[in-house]
Amino acid sequence: MPKILILTSVVGGGHVFRDIAIATELRKMISPEYEIIFVSGGNAFQMLKDEGLKVELIEGVNFPSNLGAIDFLKFYFILLRSELIQLFQIRKLIKKYSPVLIILDEYFFLTDYLKSWKIPVVFMCDFLGVPRSSIFINPLKSVLEIFFDWLLYTHLSKKADLWIYIGDPDHIPREEWRSRIYNENILHVEPITKLQYTEPPPKEIAREKLGFKKDEVVIIVTVGCSGTGEYLLKAVIDAVPNLKKSIKQIRVELISGYGITASNVELNPKQGVNIHGYVKNIEDFYVASDLIIIQCGITTATECLMIGTPMIAVPITNHWEQEHTAQYLENKFGTLIIKGKDVSPEIITDSIIKLLEAPSKNQFLFKGDGHRIAAKAISKVLISN
């Protein structure tokens, strides 16, 4: 039985769901003799395992971010180190499975190695450029950014059999980067989320399933599955007493994902606050809520936009992707933004009350066909090789 390996990024839970959505469609398009095997590490590995999928474990990544900010250089070298270790682990998997195709979801340094094995490679990413620091102010960071930008767009688009950009063109912050989606070897598809293969129930049914009362104002706080966000959870908990002065029937549901638990961060929830780890039915929580506070991952933000739930987005400071996602959400949809470094119980309280009192807006809805277009293109790569 020929094998297809999907290497799901170990950074962020959104990659898990978009890869599952693509794999689900791909199975419909190719012969049943093919077996799809996921490969990932850290919390992403556990998420895939919990979905009942066949998954192999490789090196994960620990975010050096606990207080709402991140060190770019430190994170860059952590990623580089992890992919170096992963290279040796992938070597073992290639020998074990002899894959006929490998799909890389944001593994930036593995394409050349895989091509040396003469294996067809599909590369996927949700950004098409990286910022350039001044070479005079920070020469090392500037050189690394220039190299990474060249690798991402110029080199990988030529080396990979297919390069897929997943996202809204308006999410690309610069016009010169936006033009890159017209590269002959780059396929552009719209954002892909769990909602593409899991349709949420109506709000009333979702609230009933989750045990929420009709007169409760339900606030959901989700920090993804990267293991960060403790600071945000704590700030929301500390904001609850003040929120109760304005909102009598308030219910706060914290979803910490993997890597954060009530015990290891000493969270002491107040009355009306519940803490969950990883939940498989997170779309039910989204639909059932009156307001969502998210750590600014593009997949979670897109799901909120698709469902139409008002949200507050909190990007990690100095995390380039999240900061630009926040700018995109604010400019295109008027999303309320709180910078990670500015998070406090007082700011959380004021922001929640402000958004709940604001008139509801009609959110932009994506077509929801990105996973099908991506899967069709991948199937063509498989057939042609």
VEXDREN-2710 file (C-alpha; in Angstrom, 1 decimal):
% VEXDREN-2710
k/r/px/py/pz
1/MET/0.0/0.0/0.0
2/PRO/1.6/3.3/-1.1
3/LYS/2.0/5.9/1.7
4/ILE/1.5/9.7/1.8
5/LEU/3.1/11.5/4.7
6/ILE/1.6/14.8/5.9
7/LEU/4.0/16.7/8.2
8/THR/1.8/18.9/10.3
9/SER/3.5/22.0/11.8
10/VAL/4.3/21.5/15.5
11/VAL/3.6/25.2/16.1
12/GLY/-0.1/26.0/16.6
13/GLY/-3.3/23.9/16.5
14/GLY/-4.7/25.5/13.4
15/HIS/-2.3/23.5/11.2
16/VAL/-3.8/20.3/12.5
17/PHE/-7.3/21.1/11.4
18/ARG/-6.5/22.5/8.0
19/ASP/-4.3/19.4/7.3
20/ILE/-7.2/17.1/8.4
21/ALA/-9.6/19.0/6.1
22/ILE/-7.2/18.6/3.1
23/ALA/-6.6/14.9/3.9
24/THR/-10.3/14.2/4.2
25/GLU/-10.9/15.6/0.7
26/LEU/-7.8/14.0/-0.7
27/ARG/-9.0/10.6/0.3
28/LYS/-12.1/11.1/-1.8
29/MET/-10.1/11.9/-4.9
30/ILE/-7.4/9.2/-4.9
31/SER/-7.4/5.5/-5.0
32/PRO/-8.3/3.7/-1.7
33/GLU/-5.0/1.8/-1.9
34/TYR/-3.2/4.9/-0.7
35/GLU/-2.6/5.3/3.1
36/ILE/-2.3/8.8/4.6
37/ILE/0.0/9.0/7.7
38/PHE/0.4/12.2/9.7
39/VAL/3.7/13.2/11.3
40/SER/4.0/15.9/14.0
41/GLY/5.3/16.7/17.4
42/GLY/4.4/18.3/20.7
43/ASN/0.8/19.3/21.2
44/ALA/-0.1/18.9/17.5
45/PHE/0.9/15.2/17.7
46/GLN/-1.5/14.7/20.6
47/MET/-4.3/16.6/18.8
48/LEU/-3.9/14.3/15.7
49/LYS/-3.8/11.3/17.9
50/ASP/-7.0/12.3/19.7
51/GLU/-8.7/12.7/16.4
52/GLY/-8.1/8.9/15.9
53/LEU/-5.6/9.4/13.0
54/LYS/-2.4/7.4/12.4
55/VAL/0.4/9.7/13.4
56/GLU/4.2/9.4/13.9
57/LEU/5.9/11.4/16.6
58/ILE/8.8/13.8/15.8
59/GLU/10.5/16.7/17.6
60/GLY/8.3/19.4/18.9
61/VAL/8.8/23.1/19.7
62/ASN/8.4/24.9/23.0
63/PHE/7.4/28.6/22.5
64/PRO/9.7/30.9/24.5
65/SER/6.7/33.0/25.3
66/ASN/4.8/33.2/28.6
67/LEU/4.2/36.9/29.2
68/GLY/2.6/37.9/25.9
69/ALA/5.9/38.6/24.0
70/ILE/8.4/36.5/22.0
71/ASP/12.1/36.9/21.2
72/PHE/12.4/36.6/17.4
73/LEU/16.0/35.4/17.2
74/LYS/15.5/32.9/20.0
75/PHE/12.4/31.5/18.3
76/TYR/14.2/31.4/14.8
77/PHE/17.0/29.3/16.1
78/ILE/14.6/27.0/18.1
79/LEU/12.8/26.3/14.8
80/LEU/16.1/25.7/13.0
81/ARG/17.2/23.3/15.7
82/SER/13.9/21.4/15.7
83/GLU/14.0/20.9/11.9
84/LEU/17.6/19.7/12.1
85/ILE/16.5/17.0/14.6
86/GLN/13.4/16.3/12.5
87/LEU/15.6/15.7/9.5
88/PHE/17.1/12.6/11.1
89/GLN/13.7/11.5/12.3
90/ILE/12.2/11.9/8.8
91/ARG/15.0/9.8/7.4
92/LYS/13.9/6.9/9.5
93/LEU/10.2/7.4/8.4
94/ILE/11.3/7.5/4.8
95/LYS/13.0/4.1/5.2
96/LYS/10.1/2.7/7.1
97/TYR/7.3/3.8/4.7
98/SER/8.9/4.6/1.4
99/PRO/6.4/7.4/0.8
100/VAL/5.2/8.3/-2.7
101/LEU/4.4/11.9/-1.6
102/ILE/5.3/14.1/1.4
103/ILE/3.2/17.2/2.3
104/LEU/5.0/19.8/4.4
105/ASP/2.8/22.2/6.4
106/GLU/5.4/24.9/7.2
107/TYR/8.5/22.8/7.5
108/PHE/10.8/25.3/5.8
109/PHE/14.2/23.5/5.7
110/LEU/13.2/20.0/4.7
111/THR/12.3/20.3/1.0
112/ASP/15.8/20.0/-0.4
113/TYR/16.6/17.0/1.8
114/LEU/13.4/15.2/0.7
115/LYS/14.0/16.0/-3.0
116/SER/17.4/14.3/-2.6
117/TRP/15.4/11.1/-2.0
118/LYS/13.5/11.9/-5.2
119/ILE/10.2/12.1/-3.3
120/PRO/7.6/14.5/-4.6
121/VAL/7.0/17.4/-2.2
122/VAL/4.1/19.7/-1.6
123/PHE/4.9/22.8/0.6
124/MET/2.1/24.7/2.3
125/CYS/2.2/28.0/4.2
126/ASP/-0.1/30.8/5.3
127/PHE/2.3/33.7/4.7
128/LEU/4.3/34.9/1.7
129/GLY/6.9/37.3/3.1
130/VAL/8.7/38.3/6.2
131/PRO/9.6/41.8/7.4
132/ARG/13.1/43.3/6.9
133/SER/14.8/44.9/9.9
134/SER/17.4/47.6/9.3
135/ILE/20.8/46.0/8.6
136/PHE/22.4/48.9/10.5
137/ILE/20.3/48.6/13.6
138/ASN/20.2/44.8/13.9
139/PRO/22.4/43.2/11.2
140/LEU/22.0/39.6/12.4
141/LYS/18.3/39.7/12.4
142/SER/18.2/41.5/9.1
143/VAL/20.4/38.9/7.4
144/LEU/18.3/36.0/8.8
145/GLU/15.1/37.7/7.6
146/ILE/16.5/38.2/4.1
147/PHE/17.6/34.6/3.9
148/PHE/14.3/33.3/5.2
149/ASP/12.3/35.4/2.8
150/TRP/14.5/34.2/-0.1
151/LEU/14.1/30.6/1.0
152/LEU/10.3/30.8/1.5
153/TYR/9.4/32.5/-1.8
154/THR/12.2/32.1/-4.3
155/HIS/13.8/28.8/-3.4
156/LEU/10.9/26.7/-2.2
157/SER/8.6/27.8/-5.1
158/LYS/11.2/26.3/-7.5
159/LYS/12.2/23.2/-5.5
160/ALA/8.8/22.0/-4.3
161/ASP/6.5/20.2/-6.8
162/LEU/3.7/22.4/-5.5
163/TRP/3.6/25.4/-3.2
164/ILE/0.2/26.3/-1.7
165/TYR/-0.5/29.6/-0.1
166/ILE/-3.5/29.2/2.3
167/GLY/-5.1/32.4/3.3
168/ASP/-6.9/35.7/2.4
169/PRO/-4.8/37.9/0.0
170/ASP/-5.7/40.8/2.2
171/HIS/-3.9/39.1/5.1
172/ILE/-0.6/39.6/3.2
173/PRO/0.6/42.9/4.6
174/ARG/2.5/44.3/1.6
175/GLU/1.6/44.8/-2.1
176/GLU/4.9/43.3/-3.3
177/TRP/4.2/40.2/-1.3
178/ARG/0.6/40.0/-2.5
179/SER/1.8/39.8/-6.1
180/ARG/3.6/36.6/-5.2
181/ILE/0.4/34.6/-5.2
182/TYR/0.6/34.8/-9.0
183/ASN/3.9/32.9/-9.2
184/GLU/3.4/30.1/-11.6
185/ASN/4.2/27.4/-9.0
186/ILE/2.2/28.9/-6.2
187/LEU/-1.4/27.9/-5.7
188/HIS/-3.6/30.3/-3.7
189/VAL/-6.5/28.9/-1.7
190/GLU/-8.7/30.6/0.9
191/PRO/-8.3/29.9/4.6
192/ILE/-8.9/26.3/5.7
193/THR/-10.3/25.5/9.2
194/LYS/-12.0/22.7/11.0
195/LEU/-15.4/24.1/10.0
196/GLN/-14.7/22.8/6.4
197/TYR/-15.3/19.2/7.6
198/THR/-17.3/19.7/10.9
199/GLU/-20.5/21.8/10.6
200/PRO/-21.4/23.4/14.0
201/PRO/-25.0/23.2/15.3
202/PRO/-27.3/26.2/15.7
203/LYS/-26.5/28.4/18.7
204/GLU/-29.5/27.2/20.8
205/ILE/-28.6/23.6/20.3
206/ALA/-24.9/24.2/21.1
207/ARG/-25.8/26.0/24.3
208/GLU/-28.1/23.2/25.4
209/LYS/-25.4/20.6/24.6
210/LEU/-22.8/22.5/26.7
211/GLY/-25.2/23.2/29.6
212/PHE/-25.3/27.0/29.2
213/LYS/-28.4/28.8/30.4
214/LYS/-30.4/31.0/28.1
215/ASP/-29.9/34.1/30.1
216/GLU/-26.2/33.7/30.6
217/VAL/-23.7/36.0/28.8
218/VAL/-21.1/33.4/27.7
219/ILE/-17.5/34.5/27.1
220/ILE/-15.0/32.0/25.6
221/VAL/-11.3/32.4/26.0
222/THR/-9.1/30.2/23.8
223/VAL/-5.3/30.3/23.6
224/GLY/-4.7/27.5/21.0
225/CYS/-2.5/24.5/21.5
226/SER/1.0/26.0/21.4
227/GLY/1.3/25.9/25.2
228/THR/1.3/29.7/25.6
229/GLY/-1.3/32.1/26.9
230/GLU/-1.2/31.6/30.7
231/TYR/-0.9/35.4/31.1
232/LEU/-4.2/35.9/29.1
233/LEU/-6.1/33.2/31.1
234/LYS/-5.0/34.7/34.4
235/ALA/-5.9/38.3/33.3
236/VAL/-9.4/37.2/32.3
237/ILE/-9.9/35.3/35.6
238/ASP/-8.9/38.4/37.6
239/ALA/-11.3/40.5/35.5
240/VAL/-14.3/38.4/36.4
241/PRO/-15.2/40.2/39.7
242/ASN/-15.3/43.6/37.9
243/LEU/-17.2/42.1/35.0
244/LYS/-19.9/40.8/37.3
245/LYS/-20.6/44.4/38.4
246/SER/-21.9/45.1/34.9
247/ILE/-22.9/41.6/33.8
248/LYS/-24.9/39.7/36.4
249/GLN/-25.3/36.4/34.6
250/ILE/-21.8/35.9/33.2
251/ARG/-20.2/32.6/32.3
252/VAL/-16.5/32.4/31.4
253/GLU/-15.2/29.3/29.7
254/LEU/-11.4/29.1/29.4
255/ILE/-10.0/26.7/26.8
256/SER/-6.3/26.2/27.4
257/GLY/-5.5/23.4/24.9
258/TYR/-2.5/21.2/25.6
259/GLY/0.5/22.4/27.6
260/ILE/-1.5/24.6/30.1
261/THR/-3.5/23.2/33.0
262/ALA/-5.1/24.7/36.0
263/SER/-2.6/23.0/38.3
264/ASN/0.7/23.8/36.6
265/VAL/-0.1/27.5/36.3
266/GLU/-1.9/27.8/39.6
267/LEU/-5.1/29.2/38.1
268/ASN/-7.7/29.8/40.8
269/PRO/-11.0/30.2/38.9
270/LYS/-13.6/32.5/40.4
271/GLN/-17.3/31.4/40.5
272/GLY/-18.7/31.4/37.0
273/VAL/-15.4/30.4/35.4
274/ASN/-14.6/26.9/34.0
275/ILE/-11.3/25.7/32.6
276/HIS/-11.0/23.1/29.9
277/GLY/-7.9/21.6/28.3
278/TYR/-8.1/20.4/24.7
279/VAL/-11.7/20.1/23.5
280/LYS/-12.7/18.2/20.4
281/ASN/-15.9/20.1/19.9
282/ILE/-14.5/23.6/20.1
283/GLU/-16.8/24.7/17.3
284/ASP/-19.7/24.2/19.7
285/PHE/-18.2/26.6/22.1
286/TYR/-17.6/29.2/19.4
287/VAL/-21.3/29.0/18.3
288/ALA/-22.7/29.0/21.8
289/SER/-20.7/32.1/23.0
290/ASP/-21.7/35.8/23.0
291/LEU/-18.0/36.9/22.8
292/ILE/-14.7/35.1/22.1
293/ILE/-11.2/36.2/23.2
294/ILE/-8.5/34.6/21.1
295/GLN/-4.8/34.5/21.0
296/CYS/-4.3/35.8/17.5
297/GLY/-3.9/32.7/15.4
298/ILE/-5.3/33.2/11.9
299/THR/-7.2/29.8/11.9
300/THR/-9.2/30.6/15.1
301/ALA/-9.8/34.1/13.9
302/THR/-11.1/32.8/10.6
303/GLU/-13.5/30.4/12.4
304/CYS/-14.9/33.3/14.4
305/LEU/-15.4/35.2/11.2
306/MET/-17.1/32.3/9.5
307/ILE/-19.4/31.8/12.5
308/GLY/-20.0/35.5/13.1
309/THR/-19.1/35.6/16.8
310/PRO/-17.7/38.9/18.1
311/MET/-14.1/38.6/19.1
312/ILE/-11.2/40.3/20.8
313/ALA/-7.8/39.3/19.4
314/VAL/-4.7/39.3/21.5
315/PRO/-1.5/38.9/19.4
316/ILE/1.8/37.9/21.1
317/THR/4.1/40.9/21.0
318/ASN/7.0/40.5/18.6
319/HIS/5.4/37.5/17.0
320/TRP/5.4/38.7/13.4
321/GLU/2.6/36.5/12.1
322/GLN/0.2/37.2/15.0
323/GLU/0.9/41.0/15.0
324/HIS/0.1/41.2/11.2
325/THR/-3.0/39.0/11.7
326/ALA/-4.2/41.5/14.3
327/GLN/-3.6/44.4/11.9
328/TYR/-5.5/42.5/9.2
329/LEU/-8.4/41.8/11.5
330/GLU/-8.6/45.3/12.7
331/ASN/-8.3/46.9/9.3
332/LYS/-10.7/44.6/7.4
333/PHE/-13.2/43.6/10.0
334/GLY/-12.9/46.2/12.8
335/THR/-11.8/43.5/15.3
336/LEU/-11.0/44.8/18.8
337/ILE/-7.3/44.2/19.4
338/ILE/-5.3/44.1/22.7
339/LYS/-1.5/43.7/22.4
340/GLY/-0.1/40.8/24.4
341/LYS/2.2/43.1/26.4
342/ASP/-0.7/45.4/27.3
343/VAL/-3.0/42.7/28.7
344/SER/-4.3/43.4/32.2
345/PRO/-7.6/42.6/34.1
346/GLU/-8.7/46.3/33.7
347/ILE/-8.1/46.4/29.9
348/ILE/-9.8/43.0/29.6
349/THR/-12.8/44.3/31.5
350/ASP/-13.2/47.5/29.5
351/SER/-12.8/45.7/26.2
352/ILE/-15.4/43.0/26.9
353/ILE/-18.0/45.6/28.1
354/LYS/-17.2/47.8/25.1
355/LEU/-17.7/45.0/22.6
356/LEU/-20.8/43.6/24.2
357/GLU/-22.4/47.0/24.1
358/ALA/-21.4/47.6/20.4
359/PRO/-23.9/46.9/17.6
360/SER/-23.4/43.5/16.0
361/LYS/-21.7/43.5/12.6
362/ASN/-22.1/41.4/9.5
363/GLN/-18.9/39.4/9.2
364/PHE/-17.3/38.5/5.9
365/LEU/-17.8/34.8/5.1
366/PHE/-15.3/32.8/3.1
367/LYS/-16.6/30.3/0.5
368/GLY/-15.2/27.3/2.4
369/ASP/-13.7/25.5/-0.7
370/GLY/-10.0/25.9/0.1
371/HIS/-9.5/22.4/1.2
372/ARG/-11.1/21.0/-2.0
373/ILE/-8.9/23.1/-4.3
374/ALA/-5.8/22.2/-2.4
375/ALA/-6.6/18.5/-2.3
376/LYS/-7.3/18.5/-6.1
377/ALA/-3.9/20.1/-6.8
378/ILE/-2.2/17.6/-4.5
379/SER/-3.9/14.7/-6.2
380/LYS/-2.5/15.9/-9.6
381/VAL/1.0/16.0/-8.2
382/LEU/0.5/12.4/-7.0
383/ILE/-0.8/11.2/-10.4
384/SER/2.0/13.0/-12.3
385/ASN/4.7/11.3/-10.3
END
